[in-house]
Amino acid sequence: MSSPSLPLRQRPVQQREQLDLFRALPGDMAPIDFRAGGITIRVEGTQEHGIATIWDADILIWAASQIVEARDAGIPTSRLMQVRPYEILRYIGRGTSLRDYQRLKAALDRLQSTTVATSIRETTGRRLHRFSWINEWKELADASGTPLGIELILPDWFYAGVVDAALVLTIDPTYFRLTGGIERWLYRLVRKHGGRQGHGWQFDFQHLYRKSGSVARFYDFAADLRALVARQSLPGYVLGIERMPGEKTELLTFRPVPPKARG
């Protein structure tokens, strides 16, 4: 049986920590490989559907928020969810036209067909954990063919991570209004690493470039980061650029905006 209908009131959106594994920008079908500190990540898609993008992750953010909200309200939850497409689209700030619905279905296809193999959480570093972002999904209809919404099944690891409050971070609702893929990816990375760091965090540009999976040249990627610093468009954070003394390496820094200073 599916879980009861979950409350759909607008509350702070939640996400699971591993969502930053999505590539920052759409591109060709080449697999994405990342290696650092004994951790390996490989993301692959299919020729038919492609690789899941940063925009597709909005569906998972919606799913996580619904599970958390229902749990907090004492409503039983499940990995099996039923929903009207309209409810997802409105929650993530999209339109509700036929074209938007078709894009939603394409996003669900990419989430289901994209696979990630990672050594994260494997202590030996020799074994890989391979998973998809959703197990399966389907459209529902009654005997006369009238649409009844969609049904999707979330993976065990995702559901368990959402139910465990220690792995859930709050996202500013204005996140859905960010128009750049790198902006969205960077915001989630910042929330994961520095969400509770009063003095912020910093990353060197090369590390961010490798971690993002961007298909752009490093020169262009670095230019995009500098443009983000100039715009200061990440909700809740102030971005900056520093250089190590005597070195050319650029560091992207960020620190939380004090609550009283937020508009």
C-alpha positions in Angstrom: 0.0 0.0 0.0 1.1 3.5 -0.6 1.5 6.0 2.2 -1.3 8.4 3.0 -1.4 11.7 1.2 1.4 13.9 2.7 0.8 17.5 3.7 1.7 20.0 1.0 2.0 23.3 2.9 5.0 25.4 2.1 7.6 24.8 4.8 11.4 25.0 4.7 12.5 22.6 2.1 14.7 19.7 3.1 17.3 17.6 1.3 19.6 14.6 1.9 23.3 15.3 2.1 24.3 13.3 -1.0 22.3 15.3 -3.4 25.5 17.3 -4.3 26.5 14.3 -6.4 24.5 15.7 -9.3 26.4 17.2 -12.1 26.4 21.0 -12.1 25.7 21.4 -15.8 24.0 19.3 -18.4 26.3 18.1 -21.2 27.2 15.1 -23.2 26.8 11.4 -22.2 30.4 10.9 -21.0 30.4 9.4 -17.5 31.4 11.7 -14.7 34.4 10.5 -12.6 35.6 12.1 -9.4 38.4 11.0 -7.1 39.7 12.7 -4.0 41.1 11.5 -0.7 40.4 7.8 -1.3 36.8 8.5 -2.4 35.6 7.6 -5.9 32.4 8.6 -7.6 31.2 7.6 -11.1 27.9 8.9 -12.5 26.5 7.3 -15.7 23.3 7.8 -17.7 21.7 6.2 -20.7 21.5 7.2 -24.4 17.7 7.3 -24.2 17.3 9.6 -21.1 20.7 11.1 -20.4 22.2 11.9 -17.0 20.1 13.5 -14.1 20.8 17.2 -13.8 20.8 19.7 -10.9 17.2 20.7 -11.9 16.0 17.1 -11.6 17.1 17.1 -8.0 14.2 19.4 -7.2 12.0 16.3 -7.3 14.1 14.6 -4.6 14.0 17.8 -2.5 10.2 17.8 -2.7 10.1 14.1 -1.8 12.4 14.6 1.2 10.4 17.6 2.4 7.1 15.6 2.3 8.5 12.7 4.3 10.0 15.0 6.9 6.8 17.1 7.2 4.6 14.0 7.5 6.9 12.4 10.1 6.9 15.5 12.2 3.1 15.5 12.0 2.9 11.9 13.2 1.7 10.6 9.8 3.0 7.2 8.7 5.4 7.5 5.7 6.7 5.0 3.1 9.1 4.8 0.2 6.1 4.4 -2.1 4.5 7.8 -2.8 1.5 8.9 -4.8 1.1 12.5 -5.9 -0.4 14.7 -8.6 2.2 16.3 -10.9 0.6 19.7 -10.2 1.6 19.5 -6.5 5.3 18.8 -7.3 5.5 21.4 -10.0 4.0 24.1 -7.8 6.2 23.2 -4.8 9.4 23.5 -6.8 8.4 26.7 -8.5 7.7 25.4 -12.0 4.8 26.1 -14.4 1.8 23.6 -14.6 1.4 23.5 -18.4 1.4 20.3 -20.5 5.0 21.1 -21.4 6.0 21.4 -17.8 4.3 18.0 -17.1 6.3 16.4 -19.9 9.5 17.9 -18.5 8.6 16.4 -15.1 8.2 13.0 -16.7 11.5 13.3 -18.5 13.2 14.3 -15.2 11.7 11.2 -13.5 13.1 9.1 -16.3 16.6 10.6 -15.8 16.5 10.0 -12.0 15.5 6.4 -12.5 18.0 5.6 -15.2 21.0 7.5 -13.9 23.3 5.3 -11.7 26.0 6.4 -9.2 28.8 4.2 -8.0 30.7 5.5 -5.0 33.0 4.4 -2.3 31.6 6.9 0.2 30.9 5.3 3.6 33.0 2.2 2.6 35.8 2.1 5.1 38.2 0.0 3.0 37.7 2.1 -0.1 37.6 -1.0 -2.2 33.9 -1.7 -2.5 31.5 0.4 -4.5 27.9 1.3 -3.6 25.8 1.6 -6.8 22.4 3.1 -6.8 19.8 5.1 -8.8 18.1 8.2 -7.5 14.6 6.6 -7.7 13.8 2.9 -8.0 10.8 3.2 -10.3 7.9 5.4 -11.2 4.7 5.2 -13.2 1.6 7.1 -14.3 -1.7 6.2 -12.7 -5.1 6.1 -14.4 -8.6 4.7 -13.7 -10.5 2.2 -15.9 -11.6 4.9 -18.2 -8.1 6.3 -18.7 -8.5 9.4 -16.6 -5.1 10.4 -15.1 -4.8 9.9 -11.3 -1.3 11.2 -10.8 2.0 9.4 -10.6 3.5 6.9 -8.2 7.2 6.6 -7.4 9.3 4.4 -5.2 12.3 5.9 -3.4 15.5 3.9 -2.8 16.1 2.5 0.7 19.2 4.6 1.2 17.4 7.8 0.4 14.4 7.1 2.6 16.6 6.0 5.5 18.7 9.2 5.1 15.6 11.4 5.1 14.0 9.8 8.1 17.3 10.2 10.0 17.1 13.9 10.9 20.9 14.0 11.3 21.2 13.7 7.5 18.7 16.4 6.6 19.5 20.1 6.0 17.2 23.0 5.5 17.2 24.8 2.2 16.1 28.4 1.8 12.9 28.5 -0.3 14.5 31.1 -2.6 16.8 28.2 -3.8 14.1 27.3 -6.4 14.5 30.8 -7.9 18.2 30.4 -8.6 18.6 30.2 -12.4 22.2 29.0 -12.7 23.2 25.3 -12.5 26.5 26.2 -10.7 24.6 28.4 -8.3 22.3 25.6 -7.3 25.0 23.0 -7.0 27.3 25.4 -5.0 24.4 26.3 -2.6 23.8 22.7 -1.7 27.5 22.1 -1.3 27.8 25.1 1.0 24.7 23.8 3.0 26.3 20.4 3.4 29.8 21.5 4.5 29.1 24.8 6.2 25.5 24.9 7.1 26.4 25.1 10.8 29.8 26.7 10.6 29.6 30.1 12.0 32.9 31.2 10.3 32.1 29.7 7.0 34.2 27.4 4.8 36.5 27.5 1.8 37.4 25.4 -1.2 40.1 25.9 -3.9 38.8 26.4 -7.4 40.4 23.2 -8.8 38.7 21.0 -6.2 35.3 22.6 -6.9 35.8 22.0 -10.6 36.6 18.3 -10.2 33.8 17.8 -7.8 31.2 19.6 -9.9 31.5 17.3 -12.9 31.2 20.4 -15.1 31.8 19.9 -18.9 33.1 23.5 -19.2 36.8 24.3 -19.4 38.3 25.2 -16.0 39.0 28.7 -17.2 35.3 29.2 -17.9 34.3 27.5 -14.6 36.5 29.8 -12.7 35.1 32.8 -14.4 31.6 31.6 -13.4 32.7 31.4 -9.8 34.1 34.9 -9.9 30.8 36.1 -11.4 28.8 34.5 -8.6 31.0 36.3 -6.0 30.3 39.6 -7.8 26.5 38.9 -7.8 26.3 37.6 -4.3 23.2 35.6 -5.2 23.5 32.6 -2.8 20.7 33.0 -0.2 22.0 33.2 3.3 25.8 33.4 2.4 28.4 35.9 1.5 31.0 34.7 -1.0 34.5 35.8 -1.4 37.8 35.0 -3.1 41.2 34.6 -1.4 44.6 33.6 -2.6 47.2 31.7 -0.6 50.3 33.9 0.1 52.8 33.6 -2.7 50.5 31.3 -4.7 48.1 31.7 -7.6 45.6 29.2 -6.2 42.2 30.9 -5.8 40.0 29.9 -2.8 36.2 30.4 -2.8 35.2 31.4 0.7 31.7 31.8 2.2 30.3 32.7 5.5 26.7 32.7 6.8 24.8 36.0 6.7 23.8 36.8 10.3 20.0 36.2 10.8 19.3 39.9 11.6 21.0 41.0 8.4 18.8 38.8 6.2 16.0 40.5 4.3 
